[in-house]
Amino acid sequence: MRKNKNKKFVKSKYAQHEIAGFVIIVAIVAIIGVIFLSLYVTKGPSKGTSIEISNLLEATMYYTSDCAINFVPQYREIQDLIRTCYKSPNQNCIDGRSVCSALEENLMEVLGESLRVSPESPYRAYNLRIYYDSLNDLEPDEEMINFGDGKFEGCVSKPGGNHLIHVSGFSSGRLSVNLEVCKGS
């Protein structure tokens, strides 16, 4: 009978050692995960990219324009106008303007109000470029819209942002919206 108790005690000790080993392995993996996560979070934006400008560009994409294509209460977001301008550049809004013209007008208005470019302002200039990127180095980018305001002179920094738009039916490329800003002192 005593021999049987010792076997149970020995098996119990082995089980405890296995559980302790498992807990140590899980703790090590968790610590390594936290280290990688902290390195990723503190890395910050890549060179030339600004979170502030990227957020402005992202919000601009969801701004409701003054262009309705099918019927009046269905005004399109800027991002939808970009897609429509690329896929059907001859399409018009209900008020008769071309979708591409309405897109450019709305973008100028939103960015003008948001950035308020002037020599006394923190923002001296900006440039917005929208183009189709074929993702093929052999084909050049197909530019849709390129405009700006102010002069890129005396810039302390030139932060920018980028927004990508998937266009259904065009699997080999995407629409890219780039905004670069000249910040003064």
TATA-V457993 format. One record per pair of residues at least 24 apart in sequence whose C-alpha atoms are under 8 Angstrom apart, sorted by the first residue. I is the first residue (numbers start at 1). J is the second residue. D is the distance in whole Angstrom. If there is no record, write none. Layout:
i: <I:I>
j: <J:J>
d: <D:D>
This chain:
i: <48:48:48:49:49:49:50:50:50:51:53:53:53:53:53:54:54:54:54:55:57:57:57:57:58:60:60:65:65:66:66:67:67:67:67:67:68:68:68:69:69:70:78:78:78:79:83:83:83:86:104:117:117:118:121:122:122:122:123:123:123:123:124:124:124:124:124:124:124:124:124:125:125:125:125:125:125:125:126:126:126:126:126:126:126:127:127:127:128:128:128:128:129:129:129:130:130:130:130:131:131:131:132:132:132:132:133:133:133:133:134:134:134:135:135:135:152:153:154:155:155:155:155:156:156:156:156:157:157:157:158:158:159>
j: <158:159:160:159:160:161:159:160:161:161:159:160:161:179:181:160:161:162:163:161:161:162:163:179:163:107:110:103:106:102:106:93:94:95:99:102:93:94:95:93:94:94:103:106:107:165:165:167:175:144:145:149:150:150:184:183:184:185:181:182:183:184:150:151:152:153:155:181:182:183:184:149:150:151:152:181:182:183:150:151:152:179:180:181:182:179:180:181:177:178:179:180:177:178:179:175:176:177:178:175:176:177:173:174:175:176:173:174:175:176:172:173:174:172:173:174:182:182:184:182:183:184:185:182:183:184:185:182:183:184:182:183:183>
d: <7:5:6:5:5:5:5:6:6:8:7:6:5:7:8:7:4:6:8:8:7:7:7:7:7:8:7:8:6:8:7:5:7:8:7:6:5:6:8:5:5:7:7:8:8:8:8:7:8:7:7:7:6:7:8:6:5:7:7:6:5:6:6:7:7:8:7:8:5:6:6:5:4:5:6:6:5:7:7:8:8:7:6:4:6:6:5:7:7:6:5:7:6:5:7:7:6:5:6:6:5:7:7:6:4:6:5:5:6:7:6:4:7:7:5:8:6:8:6:5:5:5:8:7:6:5:6:6:5:7:5:6:8>
